C-alpha cells in the first residue's frame, strides 16, 4: 500500500512540476507584452482625464496620509495633476485615474482596472451611455463631491451603490491628495 501511495505522490509531483514549468515559460514569454499593455492603458487613462502635450512627471507625496493613492503625476504643461489610486469596490479592487486641475476641480475619471459585476458596477468603466454619463458627472466637481443620497450631485449607478460610493470617495481623496501638495 505504501508503495502505491508513493508512486501516486511522485506522479502528482511530476505533473505539478511540468505544469509549473509551462506556466513559467508562458509568463516569461508574455511578461513584456503585459507590461507594455498596462503602460499603454495608463497613458490612455491619463490622456483621457487631463490631456498633456508634453507628458507627465511623478511627484513625491506622503503616501501614509493617502493610503489608496498609488501615484500623483503633474502635467508637464502645468495644467494639473493625474492621481492614480487603487481602492475597494463591491467585488474587488478598482484602479482609477483622476484628473485634478490647478483650481482643485476634477477634470475627469478613467477606470483602468476593476472586477465589478457585469451590468452593475462594471457600468462605471463601460463605454455605454450610462457609463459615460456616470463618469461625466465628476467633471468640475471639487473636494466636497458626494452622491445625491449624501447631499451631493453625483447620481449613483442603479444597483451599484457600493461602486458609485467608492469611485466618488476616491475622487474626493484624489482632490485632497493634490491639495496636500500645496
C-alpha positions in Angstrom: 0.0 0.0 0.0 2.8 2.5 0.8 4.4 1.7 -2.5 1.2 2.6 -4.3 0.8 5.9 -2.4 4.5 6.8 -3.0 4.1 6.1 -6.7 0.9 8.3 -6.9 2.7 11.1 -5.0 5.6 11.0 -7.4 3.3 11.1 -10.4 1.4 14.0 -8.9 4.7 15.8 -8.2 5.9 15.3 -11.7 2.6 16.6 -13.1 2.8 19.7 -10.9 6.5 20.3 -11.9 5.7 20.1 -15.6 2.7 22.4 -15.2 4.7 24.9 -13.1 7.4 24.8 -15.8 4.9 25.5 -18.6 3.4 28.4 -16.6 6.9 29.8 -16.0 7.7 29.7 -19.7 4.4 31.3 -20.7 4.9 34.1 -18.1 8.4 34.7 -19.4 7.1 34.9 -23.0 4.2 37.3 -22.2 5.7 39.4 -19.4 7.0 42.3 -21.6 3.7 42.4 -23.6 1.6 42.5 -20.5 3.8 45.3 -19.0 3.5 47.2 -22.3 -0.3 46.8 -22.5 -0.6 48.0 -18.9 1.6 51.1 -19.6 -0.5 51.9 -22.7 -3.7 51.6 -20.7 -2.3 54.0 -18.1 -1.2 56.5 -20.7 -4.6 56.4 -22.4 -6.3 56.9 -19.0 -4.0 59.9 -18.2 -4.7 61.5 -21.6 -8.5 61.0 -21.1 -8.6 62.7 -17.8 -6.1 65.5 -18.3 -4.6 65.9 -21.8 -0.9 67.0 -21.8 1.1 67.7 -24.9 4.4 67.1 -23.1 3.6 64.2 -20.8 3.6 63.9 -17.0 6.1 63.8 -14.2 5.5 61.8 -11.0 5.7 64.0 -7.9 6.5 62.8 -4.4 3.7 62.8 -1.8 3.0 61.4 1.7 1.5 58.0 1.0 0.7 57.5 4.6 -1.8 60.3 4.6 -3.5 58.9 1.4 -3.1 55.0 1.5 -5.3 54.4 -1.5 -3.3 56.8 -3.7 -0.7 55.0 -5.9 0.9 58.0 -7.6 0.4 61.7 -8.4 1.7 62.9 -11.7 1.9 66.5 -12.7 1.2 67.5 -16.2 4.3 68.9 -17.8 2.0 71.5 -19.4 1.3 72.9 -15.9 -2.5 72.4 -16.2 -2.9 70.0 -13.3 -2.3 66.5 -11.9 -3.4 63.0 -12.6 -3.9 60.9 -9.5 -3.8 57.1 -9.8 -5.5 55.2 -6.9 -6.5 51.7 -6.0 -9.4 51.2 -3.7 -12.0 48.6 -2.7 -15.2 48.3 -4.8 -18.1 45.8 -4.5 -16.2 42.8 -5.9 -12.6 43.7 -5.5 -10.1 46.4 -6.2 -10.7 49.3 -8.6 -7.7 51.2 -10.1 -8.6 54.6 -11.4 -7.0 57.8 -12.8 -8.5 61.1 -11.7 -7.5 64.4 -13.3 -7.4 67.4 -11.0 -6.8 70.9 -12.3 -5.0 73.8 -10.6 -8.3 75.0 -9.1 -8.7 71.6 -7.4 -11.6 70.5 -9.6 -11.9 67.1 -11.2 -11.2 67.2 -14.9 -12.4 63.6 -15.4 -12.0 60.0 -14.2 -11.0 56.9 -16.1 -11.3 53.4 -14.5 -8.2 51.4 -15.5 -8.9 48.1 -13.9 -11.8 46.6 -11.9 -13.5 43.4 -11.0 -17.0 44.8 -10.6 -20.2 42.9 -11.5 -21.1 43.0 -15.2 -24.1 45.1 -15.9 -23.9 46.7 -12.4 -20.7 48.2 -11.1 -18.8 47.5 -14.3 -21.0 50.1 -16.0 -18.9 52.7 -14.3 -16.0 51.8 -16.6 -18.0 50.9 -19.7 -18.3 52.9 -22.9 -22.1 52.6 -22.7 -24.2 55.8 -22.5 -24.8 55.0 -18.8 -21.1 54.6 -18.1 -20.1 57.8 -20.0 -22.9 59.8 -18.3 -21.8 58.5 -14.8 -18.2 59.5 -15.4 -19.1 62.9 -16.9 -20.8 63.9 -13.6 -17.4 64.1 -11.9 -16.1 66.8 -14.3 -15.9 70.1 -12.5 -16.6 68.7 -9.0 -14.5 69.8 -6.1 -13.4 68.3 -2.7 -17.0 68.3 -1.5 -18.0 65.8 -4.1 -20.7 63.4 -2.9 -23.5 61.1 -4.0 -27.0 62.7 -4.1 -28.1 60.5 -1.2 -25.3 62.1 0.9 -26.3 65.7 -0.2 -24.1 65.9 -3.3 -24.8 66.0 -7.0 -23.5 62.6 -8.2 -26.2 60.1 -9.2 -25.3 56.6 -8.2 -25.5 53.8 -10.8 -28.6 51.7 -10.3 -27.8 48.6 -8.4 -24.2 49.7 -7.9 -24.2 51.9 -4.9 -21.0 50.4 -3.4 -19.1 51.0 -6.7 -20.6 54.5 -7.1 -19.7 55.4 -3.5 -16.1 54.0 -3.9 -15.5 56.0 -7.1 -16.9 59.2 -5.6 -14.8 58.8 -2.4 -11.7 58.0 -4.5 -12.3 61.2 -6.5 -12.6 63.2 -3.3 -9.4 61.6 -2.0 -7.6 62.4 -5.2 -8.5 66.1 -4.9 -7.4 66.1 -1.3 -4.1 64.5 -2.1 -3.4 67.2 -4.8 -4.5 69.9 -2.3 -2.0 68.5 0.3 0.9 69.0 -2.2 0.5 72.8 -1.6 
